[in-house]
Amino acid sequence: MKPKVTTLIVMVILLAIAGCDKQEQVLPQNHSPNELVHFGMGENWLATYSVFKVNDSLFDSIYIQFIGEWKDTKVGPIEYELEGAEHRASSSYPQELQGVGSFQVSSKFNADLFSLEPNADGIYKLTIKSNVDTEVLTLIEISNSK
């Protein structure tokens, strides 16, 4: 009888240790994840530019949305250029709008090679050229990553 009880106790201990191996991450209320989010809106366009640090990677995304009147005019394709401090991104060729008149592009970088630090004034300029117009949006930082 004693070997069965000892075996049962060892199994319960092993199960408790193995079962507690994976813990769910709980962030404190004052924790601010590594993120930068910028937003801007003009007469015909709105856009966001976001950067998130996850482990050793940076993920950035540009989202552009047409908010003007569709009328009978074909709005796209569009070309864009994002500028801020030492950061610059642009379309290599005209991009078609998708769904409800939007375009999104994202990329991944090694966080050791690129910085998450915002530019000095926290502002990006996004130029959007389309069949409708050319509009320059000022994207301001709406996140607080400090």
DSSP file (Angstrom, degrees, kcal/mol; ACC not computed):
  #  RESIDUE AA STRUCTURE BP1 BP2  ACC     N-H-->O    O-->H-N    N-H-->O    O-->H-N    TCO  KAPPA ALPHA  PHI   PSI    X-CA   Y-CA   Z-CA
    1    1 A M     >        0   0    0      0, 0.0     4,-1.8     0, 0.0     3,-0.2   0.000 360.0 360.0 360.0 -38.3    0.0    0.0    0.0
    2    2 A K  H  >  +     0   0    0      1,-0.2     4,-2.3     2,-0.2     5,-0.2   0.884 360.0  53.1 -61.9 -41.6    2.9    2.4    0.8
    3    3 A P  H  > S+     0   0    0      0, 0.0     4,-2.4     0, 0.0    -1,-0.2   0.859 108.1  52.4 -63.1 -33.5    4.4    2.2   -2.7
    4    4 A K  H  > S+     0   0    0     -3,-0.2     4,-2.4     2,-0.2    -2,-0.2   0.910 110.2  46.9 -68.0 -41.0    1.1    3.2   -4.3
    5    5 A V  H  X S+     0   0    0     -4,-1.8     4,-2.4     2,-0.2    -1,-0.2   0.917 113.6  48.4 -66.4 -42.9    0.7    6.2   -2.0
    6    6 A T  H  X S+     0   0    0     -4,-2.3     4,-2.4     2,-0.2    -2,-0.2   0.913 112.7  48.4 -63.1 -43.3    4.3    7.3   -2.7
    7    7 A T  H  X S+     0   0    0     -4,-2.4     4,-2.5     1,-0.2    -2,-0.2   0.912 111.3  50.4 -63.1 -42.7    3.7    6.9   -6.4
    8    8 A L  H  X S+     0   0    0     -4,-2.4     4,-2.2     2,-0.2    -2,-0.2   0.901 110.8  48.6 -62.9 -42.3    0.5    8.9   -6.3
    9    9 A I  H  X S+     0   0    0     -4,-2.4     4,-2.3     2,-0.2    -2,-0.2   0.919 111.8  49.2 -64.8 -44.3    2.1   11.7   -4.3
   10   10 A V  H  X S+     0   0    0     -4,-2.4     4,-2.6     1,-0.2    -2,-0.2   0.910 111.6  49.5 -61.9 -42.4    5.0   11.9   -6.8
   11   11 A M  H  X S+     0   0    0     -4,-2.5     4,-2.6     2,-0.2    -1,-0.2   0.903 110.3  49.9 -64.5 -41.1    2.6   11.9   -9.8
   12   12 A V  H  X S+     0   0    0     -4,-2.2     4,-2.2     2,-0.2    -1,-0.2   0.907 112.4  47.7 -63.7 -41.7    0.5   14.7   -8.2
   13   13 A I  H  X S+     0   0    0     -4,-2.3     4,-2.4     2,-0.2    -2,-0.2   0.928 113.2  47.7 -65.2 -45.6    3.7   16.8   -7.6
   14   14 A L  H  X S+     0   0    0     -4,-2.6     4,-2.9     1,-0.2     5,-0.3   0.901 112.2  49.9 -62.3 -41.2    4.9   16.2  -11.2
   15   15 A L  H  X S+     0   0    0     -4,-2.6     4,-2.6     2,-0.2    -1,-0.2   0.900 110.8  49.5 -63.9 -41.2    1.5   17.1  -12.6
   16   16 A A  H  X S+     0   0    0     -4,-2.2     4,-1.1     2,-0.2    -2,-0.2   0.910 114.5  44.6 -65.2 -41.8    1.5   20.3  -10.5
   17   17 A I  H  < S+     0   0    0     -4,-2.4     3,-0.4     2,-0.2    -2,-0.2   0.944 118.1  42.6 -68.2 -47.9    4.9   21.3  -11.7
   18   18 A A  H >< S+     0   0    0     -4,-2.9     3,-1.1     1,-0.2     4,-0.3   0.864 112.4  54.3 -67.7 -36.7    4.3   20.5  -15.3
   19   19 A G  H 3< S+     0   0    0     -4,-2.6     3,-0.3    -5,-0.3    -1,-0.2   0.750 108.3  49.6 -69.8 -24.1    0.9   22.0  -15.3
   20   20 A C  T 3< S+     0   0    0     -4,-1.1    -1,-0.2    -3,-0.4    -2,-0.2   0.314  82.8  97.8 -96.0   7.4    2.2   25.3  -14.0
   21   21 A D  S <  S+     0   0    0     -3,-1.1     2,-0.6     1,-0.1    -1,-0.2   0.889  78.2  54.2 -64.4 -40.9    5.0   25.5  -16.6
   22   22 A K  S    S-     0   0    0     -4,-0.3     2,-0.4    -3,-0.3    -1,-0.1  -0.861  71.7-175.2-102.8 117.7    3.1   27.8  -19.0
   23   23 A Q        -     0   0    0     -2,-0.6     2,-0.3     3,-0.0    -3,-0.0  -0.885  26.9-117.5-113.7 143.2    1.8   31.0  -17.4
   24   24 A E        -     0   0    0     -2,-0.4     2,-0.5     1,-0.1    -2,-0.0  -0.581  33.5-116.2 -76.0 136.1   -0.3   33.7  -19.0
   25   25 A Q        -     0   0    0     -2,-0.3     2,-0.5     1,-0.0    -1,-0.1  -0.617  30.7-169.6 -78.0 124.8    1.3   37.1  -19.3
   26   26 A V        -     0   0    0     -2,-0.5    -1,-0.0     0, 0.0    -3,-0.0  -0.971  10.1-148.5-116.6 121.8   -0.5   39.7  -17.2
   27   27 A L        -     0   0    0     -2,-0.5    -2,-0.0     1,-0.1     0, 0.0  -0.708  20.6-115.6 -90.5 137.4    0.6   43.3  -17.8
   28   28 A P    >   -     0   0    0      0, 0.0     3,-1.8     0, 0.0    -1,-0.1  -0.308  30.6-110.0 -63.7 157.0    0.4   45.8  -14.9
   29   29 A Q  T 3  S+     0   0    0      1,-0.3    -2,-0.0     3,-0.0     0, 0.0   0.812 117.9  50.2 -61.2 -31.6   -2.0   48.6  -15.4
   30   30 A N  T 3  S+     0   0    0      2,-0.1     2,-0.3     0, 0.0    -1,-0.3   0.380  84.3 117.0 -89.5   6.0    0.8   51.2  -15.8
   31   31 A H    <   -     0   0    0     -3,-1.8    -4,-0.1     1,-0.0     0, 0.0  -0.566  47.8-162.8 -76.1 133.3    2.7   49.1  -18.4
   32   32 A S        -     0   0    0     -2,-0.3     3,-0.1   113,-0.1    -2,-0.1  -0.968  16.0-135.3-116.7 115.8    3.0   50.7  -21.8
   33   33 A P        -     0   0    0      0, 0.0     2,-1.3     0, 0.0    21,-0.1  -0.188  36.0 -88.7 -64.7 162.6    4.0   48.3  -24.6
   34   34 A N  S    S+     0   0    0     19,-0.4    19,-2.7   112,-0.1     2,-0.3  -0.605  78.8 132.9 -74.8  97.9    6.6   49.3  -27.1
   35   35 A E  E     -A   52   0A   0     -2,-1.3     2,-0.4    17,-0.2    17,-0.2  -0.992  41.4-165.5-149.2 151.6    4.5   51.1  -29.6
   36   36 A L  E     -A   51   0A   0     15,-2.4    15,-2.8    -2,-0.3     2,-0.4  -0.984  14.3-178.5-135.1 128.7    4.2   54.2  -31.7
   37   37 A V  E     -A   50   0A   0     -2,-0.4   105,-3.4    13,-0.2   106,-0.9  -0.995   2.1-173.6-131.9 128.0    1.0   55.1  -33.4
   38   38 A H  E     -AB  49 141A   0     11,-2.7    11,-1.9    -2,-0.4     2,-0.3  -0.920   3.3-171.8-119.9 146.2    0.5   58.2  -35.7
   39   39 A F  E     +AB  48 140A   0    101,-2.3   101,-2.6    -2,-0.3     2,-0.3  -0.992   8.3 168.3-139.7 144.2   -2.7   59.4  -37.2
   40   40 A G  E     -A   47   0A   0      7,-2.2     7,-2.7    -2,-0.3     2,-0.4  -0.988  10.1-166.6-152.7 151.2   -3.7   62.1  -39.7
   41   41 A M  E     +A   46   0A   0     -2,-0.3     5,-0.3    97,-0.3    97,-0.2  -1.000   9.6 172.1-141.8 138.3   -6.8   63.1  -41.7
   42   42 A G        -     0   0    0      3,-3.6    95,-0.1    -2,-0.4    93,-0.0  -0.352  53.7 -71.7-121.4-156.0   -7.3   65.4  -44.6
   43   43 A E  S    S+     0   0    0     -2,-0.1     3,-0.1     1,-0.1    92,-0.0   0.903 127.0   9.7 -72.2 -42.5  -10.1   66.3  -47.0
   44   44 A N  S    S+     0   0    0     24,-0.1    23,-3.0     1,-0.1    24,-1.2   0.508 125.2  48.4-115.7  -8.1  -10.1   63.1  -48.9
   45   45 A W  E     - C   0  66A   0     21,-0.3    -3,-3.6    22,-0.2     2,-0.3  -0.954  47.9-170.8-137.3 150.7   -7.8   60.7  -47.0
   46   46 A L  E     +AC  41  65A   0     19,-2.1    19,-2.9    -2,-0.3     2,-0.3  -0.966  19.1 178.6-132.0 154.8   -7.1   59.5  -43.5
   47   47 A A  E     -AC  40  64A   0     -7,-2.7    -7,-2.2    -2,-0.3     2,-0.3  -0.995  18.5-156.9-153.9 154.3   -4.0   57.4  -42.5
   48   48 A T  E     -AC  39  63A   0     15,-2.1    15,-2.6    -2,-0.3     2,-0.4  -0.978   2.3-166.0-129.2 148.0   -2.2   55.7  -39.7
   49   49 A Y  E     +AC  38  62A   0    -11,-1.9   -11,-2.7    -2,-0.3     2,-0.3  -0.987  19.2 177.4-130.2 123.1    1.4   54.7  -39.3
   50   50 A S  E     -AC  37  61A   0     11,-2.4    11,-2.3    -2,-0.4     2,-0.4  -0.949  17.0-169.4-131.3 148.4    2.2   52.3  -36.5
   51   51 A V  E     -AC  36  60A   0    -15,-2.8   -15,-2.4    -2,-0.3     2,-0.4  -0.998   8.5-173.7-135.4 130.4    5.3   50.6  -35.2
   52   52 A F  E     -AC  35  59A   0      7,-2.6     7,-2.8    -2,-0.4     2,-0.6  -0.986  15.7-145.0-126.9 134.7    5.2   47.8  -32.6
   53   53 A K  E     + C   0  58A   0    -19,-2.7     2,-0.4    -2,-0.4   -19,-0.4  -0.884  21.3 175.0 -98.8 123.3    8.2   46.1  -30.9
   54   54 A V  E >   - C   0  57A   0      3,-2.6     3,-2.3    -2,-0.6     2,-0.2  -0.970  61.7 -52.8-130.1 114.4    7.7   42.4  -30.1
   55   55 A N  T 3  S-     0   0    0     -2,-0.4     0, 0.0     1,-0.3     0, 0.0  -0.396 123.7 -16.6  55.2-118.5   10.6   40.6  -28.7
   56   56 A D  T 3  S+     0   0    0     -2,-0.2    55,-2.5    -3,-0.1    56,-0.5   0.181 123.5  83.4-100.7  16.6   13.5   41.2  -31.1
   57   57 A S  E <   -CD  54 110A   0     -3,-2.3    -3,-2.6    53,-0.2     2,-0.5  -0.894  60.0-149.5-124.4 150.7   11.4   42.5  -34.0
   58   58 A L  E     -CD  53 109A   0     51,-2.6    51,-2.8    -2,-0.3     2,-0.5  -0.974  13.3-163.8-112.4 131.0    9.7   45.7  -35.1
   59   59 A F  E     -CD  52 108A   0     -7,-2.8    -7,-2.6    -2,-0.5     2,-0.3  -0.970   9.9-174.8-114.3 122.6    6.5   45.5  -37.1
   60   60 A D  E     -CD  51 107A   0     47,-2.1    47,-2.1    -2,-0.5     2,-0.3  -0.871   2.6-173.8-118.8 156.4    5.4   48.7  -38.9
   61   61 A S  E     -CD  50 106A   0    -11,-2.3   -11,-2.4    -2,-0.3     2,-0.5  -0.994  14.3-159.3-149.8 136.2    2.2   49.3  -40.9
   62   62 A I  E     -CD  49 105A   0     43,-2.8    43,-2.1    -2,-0.3     2,-0.5  -0.982  13.4-172.1-114.6 127.6    0.9   52.1  -43.0
   63   63 A Y  E     -CD  48 104A   0    -15,-2.6   -15,-2.1    -2,-0.5     2,-0.4  -0.987   1.3-174.1-121.8 126.2   -2.9   52.2  -43.5
   64   64 A I  E     -CD  47 103A   0     39,-3.2    39,-2.6    -2,-0.5     2,-0.4  -0.981   1.9-173.9-123.8 130.1   -4.5   54.7  -46.0
   65   65 A Q  E     -CD  46 102A   0    -19,-2.9   -19,-2.1    -2,-0.4     2,-0.5  -0.986  21.6-135.7-128.6 129.0   -8.2   55.2  -46.4
   66   66 A F  E     +C   45   0A   0     35,-2.8   -21,-0.3    -2,-0.4     4,-0.1  -0.721  28.3 168.3 -79.8 125.8  -10.1   57.2  -48.9
   67   67 A I        +     0   0    0    -23,-3.0   -22,-0.2    -2,-0.5    -1,-0.1   0.329  42.6 100.9-119.7   3.5  -12.9   59.2  -47.1
   68   68 A G  S    S-     0   0    0    -24,-1.2     2,-0.3     1,-0.2   -24,-0.1  -0.085  87.9 -67.8 -79.0-176.6  -13.9   61.6  -50.0
   69   69 A E        -     0   0    0      1,-0.1    -1,-0.2     0, 0.0    -2,-0.1  -0.585  36.1-153.4 -75.3 131.3  -16.9   61.4  -52.3
   70   70 A W    >   +     0   0    0     -2,-0.3     3,-1.2     1,-0.1    -1,-0.1   0.880  32.8 160.1 -72.7 -38.7  -16.7   58.4  -54.7
   71   71 A K  T 3  S-     0   0    0      1,-0.2    -1,-0.1     3,-0.0     0, 0.0  -0.184  72.3 -53.4  47.9-141.0  -18.8   60.0  -57.4
   72   72 A D  T 3  S+     0   0    0      2,-0.1     2,-0.3     0, 0.0    -1,-0.2   0.242 107.8 111.4-108.2  10.8  -18.2   58.3  -60.7
   73   73 A T  S <  S-     0   0    0     -3,-1.2     2,-0.7     1,-0.0    59,-0.1  -0.657  70.3-126.4 -91.4 138.8  -14.5   58.8  -60.6
   74   74 A K        -     0   0    0     -2,-0.3    57,-0.1     1,-0.2    -2,-0.1  -0.758  23.5-166.4 -80.4 118.3  -12.0   55.9  -60.2
   75   75 A V        +     0   0    0     -2,-0.7    56,-2.4    56,-0.1    57,-0.5   0.923  43.3 103.2 -75.5 -47.0   -9.9   57.0  -57.2
   76   76 A G        +     0   0    0     54,-0.2     2,-0.2    55,-0.1    20,-0.1  -0.302  25.4  65.6 -91.8 174.8   -7.0   54.6  -57.5
   77   77 A P        -     0   0    0      0, 0.0    54,-0.3     0, 0.0     2,-0.3   0.530  66.6-168.7 -75.2 167.7   -4.4   53.5  -58.0
   78   78 A I  B     -I   95   0B   0     17,-3.2    17,-3.5    -2,-0.2     2,-0.3  -0.826  17.7-154.6-121.3 161.4   -2.4   55.6  -55.5
   79   79 A E  E     -E  129   0A   0     50,-2.1    50,-3.0    -2,-0.3     2,-0.3  -0.976  19.1-169.3-128.3 147.0    1.2   56.3  -54.8
   80   80 A Y  E     -E  128   0A   0     -2,-0.3    11,-2.1    48,-0.2     2,-0.3  -0.939  16.1-167.0-136.5 157.6    2.4   57.3  -51.3
   81   81 A E  E     -EF 127  90A   0     46,-1.7    46,-2.7    -2,-0.3     2,-0.5  -0.937   8.2-162.5-145.1 122.8    5.5   58.7  -49.6
   82   82 A L  E     -EF 126  89A   0      7,-3.8     7,-2.2    -2,-0.3     2,-0.4  -0.909  13.7-178.9-106.6 128.3    6.0   58.8  -45.8
   83   83 A E  E     +EF 125  88A   0     42,-2.8    42,-3.0    -2,-0.5     2,-0.2  -0.990  14.3 146.0-132.3 137.3    8.7   61.0  -44.4
   84   84 A G  E >   - F   0  87A   0      3,-2.4     3,-3.4    -2,-0.4    40,-0.1  -0.752  66.7 -51.1-169.7 122.2    9.8   61.7  -40.9
   85   85 A A  T 3  S-     0   0    0      1,-0.3    -1,-0.2    -2,-0.2    34,-0.0  -0.263 124.5 -17.3  48.7-117.8   13.2   62.5  -39.5
   86   86 A E  T 3  S+     0   0    0     -3,-0.1     2,-0.4    -2,-0.0    -1,-0.3   0.367 119.2  98.2 -96.4   4.9   15.5   59.8  -40.9
   87   87 A H  E <   +F   84   0A   0     -3,-3.4    -3,-2.4     2,-0.0     2,-0.3  -0.791  43.6 166.9-100.0 134.2   12.7   57.5  -41.9
   88   88 A R  E     +F   83   0A   0     -2,-0.4     2,-0.3    -5,-0.2    -5,-0.2  -0.984   4.2 170.1-146.4 133.4   11.3   57.4  -45.4
   89   89 A A  E     +F   82   0A   0     -7,-2.2    -7,-3.8    -2,-0.3     2,-0.3  -0.997   8.0 165.4-141.6 142.3    9.0   54.8  -47.1
   90   90 A S  E     -F   81   0A   0     -2,-0.3    -9,-0.2    -9,-0.3     2,-0.2  -0.983  40.3 -91.4-152.5 162.2    7.2   55.0  -50.4
   91   91 A S        -     0   0    0    -11,-2.1   -12,-0.0    -2,-0.3     4,-0.0  -0.518  22.9-149.1 -74.1 143.6    5.4   52.9  -53.0
   92   92 A S  S    S-     0   0    0      1,-0.2    -1,-0.1    -2,-0.2   -13,-0.0   0.728  81.9  -2.9 -82.5 -24.5    7.6   51.4  -55.7
   93   93 A Y  S    S-     0   0    0    -15,-0.1    -1,-0.2    -3,-0.0   -15,-0.1  -0.953 103.1 -58.9-157.6 165.2    4.7   51.5  -58.2
   94   94 A P        -     0   0    0      0, 0.0     2,-0.4     0, 0.0   -15,-0.2  -0.252  52.9-147.4 -56.6 137.1    1.0   52.6  -58.2
   95   95 A Q  B     -I   78   0B   0    -17,-3.5   -17,-3.2    -4,-0.0     2,-0.2  -0.903   7.5-129.4-111.9 133.1   -1.1   50.6  -55.7
   96   96 A E        -     0   0    0     -2,-0.4     2,-0.2   -19,-0.2     6,-0.0  -0.518  24.6-118.4 -76.7 145.9   -4.7   49.7  -56.1
   97   97 A L        -     0   0    0     -2,-0.2     2,-0.3     6,-0.1     6,-0.2  -0.546  30.0-147.4 -78.9 151.7   -7.2   50.4  -53.4
   98   98 A Q  B >>  -G  102   0A   0      4,-3.6     4,-2.7    -2,-0.2     3,-1.6  -0.796  49.5 -21.3-118.2 160.0   -9.0   47.5  -51.8
   99   99 A G  T 34 S+     0   0    0     -2,-0.3    -2,-0.1     1,-0.3     4,-0.0  -0.157 133.9   6.1  52.0-113.6  -12.4   46.9  -50.3
  100  100 A V  T 34 S-     0   0    0      1,-0.1    -1,-0.3    -2,-0.0   -34,-0.1   0.009 129.3 -68.1 -93.7  27.3  -14.0   50.2  -49.3
  101  101 A G  T <4 S+     0   0    0     -3,-1.6   -35,-2.8     1,-0.3     2,-0.3   0.865  93.9 132.3  92.8  42.1  -11.1   52.3  -50.7
  102  102 A S  E  <  -DG  65  98A   0     -4,-2.7    -4,-3.6   -37,-0.2     2,-0.3  -0.830  37.2-162.7-125.4 162.6   -8.2   51.4  -48.5
  103  103 A F  E     -D   64   0A   0    -39,-2.6   -39,-3.2    -2,-0.3     2,-0.4  -0.993   9.8-178.2-142.0 139.4   -4.6   50.4  -48.8
  104  104 A Q  E     +D   63   0A   0     -2,-0.3     2,-0.3   -41,-0.2   -41,-0.2  -1.000   4.4 175.0-141.4 137.2   -2.4   48.8  -46.2
  105  105 A V  E     +D   62   0A   0    -43,-2.1   -43,-2.8    -2,-0.4     2,-0.3  -0.995   6.9 179.7-139.4 144.0    1.3   47.7  -46.3
  106  106 A S  E     -D   61   0A   0     -2,-0.3     2,-0.3   -45,-0.2   -45,-0.2  -0.943   4.2-174.1-141.6 162.9    3.4   46.3  -43.4
  107  107 A S  E     -D   60   0A   0    -47,-2.1   -47,-2.1    -2,-0.3     2,-0.4  -0.949  17.8-130.2-151.4 169.5    6.9   45.1  -42.8
  108  108 A K  E     -D   59   0A   0     -2,-0.3     2,-0.3   -49,-0.2   -49,-0.2  -0.984  22.8-177.0-129.6 136.3    9.2   43.5  -40.2
  109  109 A F  E     -D   58   0A   0    -51,-2.8   -51,-2.6    -2,-0.4     2,-0.5  -0.897  36.0-101.8-129.6 158.4   12.6   44.7  -39.1
  110  110 A N  E >>  -D   57   0A   0     -2,-0.3     3,-1.5   -53,-0.2     4,-1.3  -0.726  28.5-145.2 -76.9 122.2   15.3   43.5  -36.7
  111  111 A A  T 34 S+     0   0    0    -55,-2.5   -54,-0.2    -2,-0.5    -1,-0.1   0.707  96.7  62.5 -66.0 -20.4   14.9   45.6  -33.5
  112  112 A D  T 34 S+     0   0    0    -56,-0.5    -1,-0.3     1,-0.2   -55,-0.1   0.726 109.2  40.9 -75.2 -20.5   18.7   45.6  -33.0
  113  113 A L  T <4 S+     0   0    0     -3,-1.5     2,-0.3     1,-0.1    -2,-0.2   0.680 117.5  44.5 -99.9 -21.3   19.2   47.4  -36.3
  114  114 A F  S  < S-     0   0    0     -4,-1.3     2,-0.3     2,-0.0    -1,-0.1  -0.911  76.7-127.6-126.2 152.1   16.3   49.9  -36.2
  115  115 A S        -     0   0    0     -2,-0.3    -3,-0.1     1,-0.1    -2,-0.0  -0.736   5.1-153.2-101.3 146.2   15.1   52.2  -33.4
  116  116 A L        +     0   0    0     -2,-0.3    -1,-0.1    -5,-0.1   -65,-0.1   0.537  60.8 121.8 -86.5  -9.5   11.6   52.5  -32.1
  117  117 A E        -     0   0    0      1,-0.1    -2,-0.1   -81,-0.0     3,-0.1  -0.278  65.1-123.2 -57.7 134.2   12.4   56.0  -31.0
  118  118 A P        -     0   0    0      0, 0.0    -1,-0.1     0, 0.0    -2,-0.0  -0.298  34.0 -89.9 -72.2 163.5   10.0   58.6  -32.6
  119  119 A N    >   -     0   0    0      1,-0.1     3,-1.1     2,-0.0     5,-0.0  -0.265  50.5 -92.7 -67.3 166.6   11.4   61.4  -34.6
  120  120 A A  T 3  S+     0   0    0      1,-0.3    -1,-0.1     2,-0.1     0, 0.0   0.843 124.6  31.7 -53.9 -43.4   12.2   64.6  -32.7
  121  121 A D  T 3  S-     0   0    0      2,-0.2    -1,-0.3    19,-0.0     3,-0.1   0.476 102.2-124.8 -96.5  -1.9    8.8   66.3  -33.3
  122  122 A G  S <  S+     0   0    0     -3,-1.1    19,-1.1     1,-0.2     2,-0.4   0.727  70.4 123.5  69.0  20.8    6.7   63.1  -33.4
  123  123 A I  E     - H   0 140A   0     17,-0.2     2,-0.3   -85,-0.1    -1,-0.2  -0.932  40.7-170.4-121.3 139.1    5.3   64.1  -36.8
  124  124 A Y  E     - H   0 139A   0     15,-2.3    15,-3.3    -2,-0.4     2,-0.5  -0.933  15.8-141.2-119.2 148.8    5.3   62.3  -40.1
  125  125 A K  E     -EH  83 138A   0    -42,-3.0   -42,-2.8    -2,-0.3     2,-0.5  -0.951  15.8-168.1-108.5 127.9    4.3   63.7  -43.5
  126  126 A L  E     -EH  82 137A   0     11,-2.6    11,-3.3    -2,-0.5     2,-0.5  -0.969   2.9-162.8-119.3 117.6    2.4   61.4  -45.8
  127  127 A T  E     -EH  81 136A   0    -46,-2.7   -46,-1.7    -2,-0.5     2,-0.5  -0.882   6.4-169.3-100.6 126.2    1.9   62.4  -49.4
  128  128 A I  E     -EH  80 135A   0      7,-2.9     7,-2.5    -2,-0.5     2,-0.5  -0.971   2.7-167.6-119.2 122.0   -0.8   60.5  -51.3
  129  129 A K  E     +EH  79 134A   0    -50,-3.0   -50,-2.1    -2,-0.5     2,-0.2  -0.940  21.7 152.2-110.1 127.8   -1.2   60.9  -55.1
  130  130 A S        -     0   0    0      3,-2.7   -54,-0.2    -2,-0.5   -52,-0.1  -0.790  61.0 -91.7-139.3-178.6   -4.3   59.6  -56.7
  131  131 A N  S    S+     0   0    0    -56,-2.4   -55,-0.1   -54,-0.3   -56,-0.1   0.720 125.3  48.4 -68.5 -21.2   -6.6   60.1  -59.7
  132  132 A V  S    S-     0   0    0    -57,-0.5     2,-0.3     1,-0.3    -1,-0.2   0.899 124.3 -45.8 -86.3 -46.7   -8.6   62.5  -57.6
  133  133 A D        -     0   0    0    -58,-0.2    -3,-2.7     2,-0.0     2,-0.5  -0.951  46.1-101.0-167.0 179.0   -5.9   64.7  -56.0
  134  134 A T  E     - H   0 129A   0     -2,-0.3     2,-0.4    -5,-0.2    -5,-0.2  -0.997  43.2-179.4-119.0 121.8   -2.5   64.9  -54.3
  135  135 A E  E     - H   0 128A   0     -7,-2.5    -7,-2.9    -2,-0.5     2,-0.6  -0.965  20.2-150.5-127.8 139.7   -2.9   65.4  -50.6
  136  136 A V  E     - H   0 127A   0     -2,-0.4     2,-0.4    -9,-0.2    -9,-0.2  -0.944  16.9-164.1-109.9 119.7   -0.3   65.8  -47.8
  137  137 A L  E     - H   0 126A   0    -11,-3.3   -11,-2.6    -2,-0.6     2,-0.7  -0.809  14.5-140.8-102.6 143.4   -1.3   64.6  -44.4
  138  138 A T  E     - H   0 125A   0     -2,-0.4     2,-0.6   -13,-0.2   -97,-0.3  -0.923  18.0-156.6-100.1 115.3    0.4   65.4  -41.2
  139  139 A L  E     - H   0 124A   0    -15,-3.3   -15,-2.3    -2,-0.7     2,-0.3  -0.838  10.6-165.6 -96.6 118.9    0.5   62.3  -39.0
  140  140 A I  E     -BH  39 123A   0   -101,-2.6  -101,-2.3    -2,-0.6     2,-0.3  -0.759  28.8 -99.5-104.8 152.0    0.8   63.1  -35.3
  141  141 A E  E     +B   38   0A   0    -19,-1.1  -103,-0.3    -2,-0.3    -1,-0.0  -0.510  37.6 172.8 -71.4 128.2    1.7   60.7  -32.5
  142  142 A I        +     0   0    0   -105,-3.4     2,-0.2    -2,-0.3  -104,-0.2   0.306  57.1  76.7-115.6   4.4   -1.3   59.5  -30.6
  143  143 A S        -     0   0    0   -106,-0.9     2,-0.4  -108,-0.0  -107,-0.0  -0.698  66.6-143.9-110.1 166.0    0.5   56.9  -28.5
  144  144 A N        +     0   0    0     -2,-0.2  -108,-0.1     1,-0.1    -2,-0.0  -0.884  23.7 167.8-130.6 100.6    2.7   57.2  -25.5
  145  145 A S              0   0    0     -2,-0.4  -113,-0.1     1,-0.2    -1,-0.1   0.207 360.0 360.0-100.1  15.7    5.5   54.7  -25.5
  146  146 A K              0   0    0   -112,-0.1    -1,-0.2     0, 0.0  -112,-0.1   0.470 360.0 360.0 -89.1 360.0    7.6   56.2  -22.8
